Amino acid sequence: KRISAIVETAYQSPELNVNFMAKKMNMSRTSFYRKFMSVMDISPKDFITKYRINKSIELIKSGNNNFGEISYLSGFGSQSNYTVLFKKVTGVTPSQYKNSL
């Protein structure tokens, strides 16, 4: 619950990463990573990426933003990085996803 709350409040920030999460949990990076992997069975980095992709899917479904705005609002550094990660997670590009709706 605490991890979800941290990610929910900071997902738009480019500072959100494993070190940030470990600091918020008052743990060393190594201890946090091991504990996270044992509980969640996914790396913290992949967890953040999937969370941001899911937020971007919500924005795509709302239809009010272009992909540049969506990538920024979802916390990705660049639209090209967003597109690559979106395709890696979902199997389709953001525009293909939008067209399938």
N, C-alpha and C positions, 0 to 999 in steps of 0.2 A: 504494500500500500504506500509506503513511504517513497519508494523508487518511482512509482507511478505519479505521485504528487510532485516530485522533483521534476520529472520529465514534462508533466503537464504545464507547470509554471514556466519552464525554461526552454521548451522545444524550439521556439523561434530564435533563440539566442545562438549565435555562432560559437559561444563559449561552452555550450553543452557538449561534453565529451566524457570519457571514462574518468579522467582526473577530476573534473568538476563534480561528477556524481560521487566519487570516493570521498572528496572533501566534504560534501554535504552530509554524507553518512558517517563522518568522523572516523574514516578508516584509511589505511594506506592503499595505494592503487593496487598493489599485488593482492592484499587480503580481500579487498572489495571484488576484484576480478574473480578470484577463486570462489568466493562465497556466491557471487552472482551466477557464475557458471554452474555451480552445484545445485542451486535452487531453480534457476530459470532454464537451464540447458540450452542457452543461447548467449552469445557474447554481448556485453553491454553496448558495444558499437552497433551490432546488428539490431539490437532492441531499439536503440534510438532511431536508426534508419527506418525500421518498419513502423515505428510510431509516427515519424514525420511523413512517411508515404501514406499512411492511413489518414492523417490530417489533410494531406493534399488531395486525397480521393474525395473527402467531404467537400473541399473547396471546388473540385471539378464538378461534382454533382450539383452544387449550388448554381454553377454557371455564371457567376458574377465577375470572375477574374480571368485574365489571360494567364498563360503558363509562366511568364516571367514573374508576375505578381504572386502566383501560387507558389513558385519555388522560393521566393523571398519570404512569404508568410509562413511557409512550412519549415523555415530554418536552414535551407540549403544555401551554400555559398554562391553557386552559380546555376543558371538554368541548364547548362550542358551537364553538369554533375548530377543535377536533379533528374534529368532525362535518363542518364545511364543507370542511376540507382533505381529509378522507377521501373525501368525495363527489367533490371536484374531481379527485383522483388516480385513484380506482377507478371512478367513475361511479355508485356506489350508496352509500347510507348504511351506517354500521356495523351497524345492526340488520338491514337488508336483506341485507347480506353474511353475517351470522351465520345468518339464516334460510335462506339458500341452501346452507349446509353440510350 
